[in-house]
């Protein structure tokens, strides 16, 4: 068989394990059915107790292709694990827009961020008995100015074998301009990749999965777009889940999570992978 016939192997990662029991249940269901091969865990989430961790460990152990990582979290409505973390609002991390603005204006304390990320990495290790396979960030916080250096230093010290998520994509500029969110991620990721190379931390070669969640688009055509031009080893981010009261209280992304779960669990998804000569890594 020649190289052209070899399938592209990708990571399909469900973010936010630990956010709510409904999200956890949906992610475990897809892992068990071979429709996901990665999930990242929020150790500050509302549904990350002993039973939820044990359930994920069981299903991941039965699906040896599945990687489990840390979903580093530094934005509201979640609370820091470290006592003296600043800035906070009402004991919570800053909301995403304020956190990004503080990073862009260089108003964050990198040592406090580093200490918080070290604690989240240690908590993951305590929960799972090992370091994470990879580390990414809730709302792409790992890419923010000032955060990225503290993030990479924490990963290098606590999980040196882990790879990290960057949000850039190898597409022509004309295609990237279709999605302002993806273009912002691509811009922030350029410096992130440069710093990761400098400290010897591996990262995914390309990324897809960003879209306007508020419009609740059909997820099938979106997944088709995500696979276009994605190279071997590329990563697609997704957010499957079942809506419950905890999710409604904590996150505006609700029913679209169920749409993602329905598509990934349908017969259409493996057909799309086969048609594009793609397999889960």
C-alpha positions in Angstrom: 0.0 0.0 0.0 1.4 3.4 -0.9 1.7 6.3 1.4 -1.2 8.2 -0.3 -3.6 5.4 0.7 -2.6 5.6 4.4 -5.4 7.1 6.5 -4.9 10.4 8.3 -4.9 9.8 12.1 -6.5 12.5 14.1 -7.4 13.3 17.7 -11.0 14.0 18.4 -11.1 15.5 21.9 -14.2 16.2 24.0 -13.5 19.1 26.3 -15.0 19.8 29.7 -15.2 16.4 31.4 -16.1 17.3 35.0 -18.3 20.3 34.1 -21.6 18.4 34.8 -22.8 14.9 35.2 -24.7 15.1 31.9 -21.5 16.2 30.0 -19.6 13.4 31.7 -22.1 10.8 30.7 -22.2 11.9 27.1 -18.4 11.8 26.8 -18.1 8.4 28.4 -20.8 7.1 26.0 -18.9 8.2 23.0 -15.5 6.9 24.3 -17.1 3.5 24.9 -18.5 3.5 21.3 -15.1 4.4 19.8 -16.3 7.8 18.6 -13.8 9.8 20.7 -10.1 9.1 21.4 -9.4 12.0 23.9 -11.1 14.0 26.6 -9.8 16.7 28.8 -10.8 17.0 32.5 -11.7 20.1 34.5 -10.4 19.4 38.0 -12.2 22.5 39.2 -15.5 21.4 37.7 -18.7 20.8 39.5 -18.9 17.1 38.7 -15.4 15.7 39.2 -16.0 13.6 42.3 -14.5 10.2 43.0 -17.3 8.3 41.2 -17.1 10.4 38.0 -13.3 10.0 37.9 -13.6 6.2 38.5 -16.2 5.9 35.7 -13.9 7.7 33.2 -10.9 5.6 34.2 -12.9 2.4 33.6 -14.2 3.4 30.1 -10.8 4.8 29.1 -9.0 1.6 30.2 -11.4 -0.4 27.9 -10.6 1.9 25.0 -6.7 1.9 24.9 -6.7 4.5 22.1 -8.3 7.1 24.4 -6.0 9.8 25.9 -7.0 11.7 29.1 -5.7 15.2 29.6 -6.1 18.2 31.9 -8.4 21.0 30.8 -6.6 23.8 32.6 -9.1 26.4 33.8 -8.5 30.0 34.7 -11.9 31.7 33.9 -15.3 32.1 35.6 -17.6 30.6 36.8 -15.0 28.4 38.4 -12.9 28.9 41.6 -9.1 28.6 41.8 -7.6 25.8 43.8 -4.9 28.0 45.3 -5.9 30.2 48.2 -4.2 33.5 47.2 -4.9 33.5 43.5 -5.5 37.0 42.0 -7.3 38.5 40.3 -10.7 37.1 41.3 -14.3 38.4 41.4 -16.4 37.1 44.3 -13.9 34.3 44.8 -14.2 33.2 41.2 -11.7 33.5 38.3 -12.3 36.5 36.1 -14.8 36.1 33.3 -13.2 35.1 29.9 -13.3 38.6 28.3 -11.7 40.2 31.4 -9.1 37.4 31.6 -8.1 37.8 28.0 -8.0 41.6 28.3 -5.8 41.4 31.4 -3.4 39.1 29.5 -3.2 41.4 26.5 -2.5 44.3 28.7 0.1 42.4 30.7 -1.7 42.8 34.0 -1.6 39.2 35.1 0.7 37.7 37.7 2.6 34.9 36.0 3.8 33.4 39.3 0.2 33.1 40.6 -0.9 31.6 37.4 2.0 29.1 37.5 1.1 28.1 41.0 -2.5 27.6 40.2 -1.6 25.4 37.1 0.8 23.4 39.2 -1.9 22.7 41.7 -4.4 21.7 38.9 -1.8 19.3 37.5 -1.1 17.9 41.0 -4.8 17.4 41.5 -5.2 15.6 38.2 -2.3 13.3 39.2 -3.9 12.6 42.6 -7.3 11.8 40.9 -6.0 9.6 38.1 -2.8 8.2 39.7 -0.6 9.6 36.9 0.2 12.7 34.9 -2.1 13.7 32.1 -1.4 12.5 28.5 -1.9 16.1 27.3 -2.8 19.5 28.6 -5.1 22.1 27.0 -7.1 25.0 28.3 -10.7 26.0 28.9 -11.6 28.8 26.5 -8.1 28.5 25.1 -6.6 30.2 28.1 -3.3 28.5 27.6 -2.7 30.7 24.5 -3.2 34.1 26.3 -0.2 36.4 26.7 1.5 35.9 30.1 -0.6 32.7 30.7 1.3 30.8 28.0 4.7 31.0 29.6 3.4 30.0 33.1 1.4 27.2 31.4 4.4 25.8 29.5 6.6 26.0 32.6 4.1 24.2 34.7 3.6 21.4 32.1 7.4 21.0 31.6 7.9 20.6 35.4 4.9 18.4 36.2 4.1 16.5 33.0 7.2 16.6 30.8 5.9 13.7 28.6 2.6 15.4 27.9 1.8 17.3 24.7 -0.1 20.6 24.7 -2.8 22.0 22.5 -2.2 24.8 20.1 -5.0 26.4 18.2 -3.5 27.2 14.8 -4.4 25.6 11.5 -2.5 25.0 8.3 -5.0 26.6 5.9 -4.8 29.3 3.3 -5.6 32.8 4.7 -8.8 33.0 2.6 -10.2 30.0 4.4 -9.2 31.2 7.9 -10.9 34.5 7.3 -14.2 32.7 7.1 -14.1 32.3 10.9 -13.0 35.3 13.0 -12.7 33.1 16.1 -10.4 30.6 14.3 -8.3 33.5 13.0 -7.8 34.9 16.6 -6.8 31.4 17.8 -4.4 31.1 14.9 -2.8 34.4 15.8 -2.4 33.6 19.5 -1.1 30.2 18.7 1.9 31.4 16.6 3.7 32.7 19.8 2.5 29.7 21.8 4.1 27.2 19.3 7.3 29.2 19.2 7.6 29.1 23.0 6.6 25.4 23.2 9.4 24.5 20.7 11.9 26.5 22.7 11.2 24.5 25.9 10.9 21.2 24.1 7.2 20.5 24.6 5.3 18.6 21.8 2.0 20.0 20.4 -0.6 19.0 17.8 0.4 20.1 14.3 -3.0 21.6 13.5 -6.4 22.4 15.2 -10.0 22.6 14.2 -13.3 22.7 16.0 -13.9 26.4 16.7 -17.3 27.8 15.6 -20.1 30.2 16.7 -21.9 28.1 19.3 -24.7 30.6 19.7 -26.0 29.9 16.2 -26.5 26.2 16.8 -25.5 25.1 13.3 -25.8 21.6 11.9 -22.8 19.8 13.3 -22.4 17.4 10.4 -21.3 20.0 7.8 -19.1 21.6 10.4 -17.3 18.3 11.0 -16.8 18.0 7.3 -15.2 21.4 7.2 -13.0 20.6 10.3 -11.5 17.6 8.4 -10.6 19.5 5.3 -6.9 19.8 5.0 -6.3 18.6 8.6 -3.0 16.8 8.6 -2.0 13.5 10.3 -1.9 14.1 14.0 -4.3 17.1 13.8 -6.8 17.7 16.6 -10.5 18.5 16.4 -12.1 19.9 19.6 -15.7 19.0 20.4 -18.2 19.6 23.3 -20.7 16.7 23.5 -23.0 16.6 26.5 -26.5 16.0 27.9 -28.2 19.1 29.3 -28.8 19.1 33.0 -29.4 21.8 35.7 -25.7 22.0 36.5 -24.8 22.7 32.9 -27.5 25.3 32.6 -26.1 27.1 35.7 -22.5 27.1 34.6 -22.3 27.3 30.8 -24.2 29.0 28.0 -23.4 26.1 25.6 -26.2 23.7 26.3 -28.4 22.2 23.5 -25.7 22.4 21.0 -23.8 19.9 23.1 -26.6 17.4 22.6 -26.5 18.1 18.8 -22.8 17.3 18.8 -23.4 14.1 20.8 -26.2 13.0 18.5 -24.0 13.5 15.4 -20.9 11.8 16.8 -23.0 8.9 17.9 -24.8 8.5 14.6 -23.9 6.3 11.6 -23.1 9.4 9.6 -19.9 10.2 11.6 -18.0 7.0 10.8 -19.1 7.3 7.2 -17.6 10.8 7.0 -14.4 9.6 8.5 -14.2 6.7 5.9 -15.1 9.0 3.0 -12.2 11.3 4.0 -9.7 8.5 4.7 -9.5 9.6 8.4 -9.2 7.4 11.5 -9.0 8.2 15.2 -5.4 8.0 16.3 
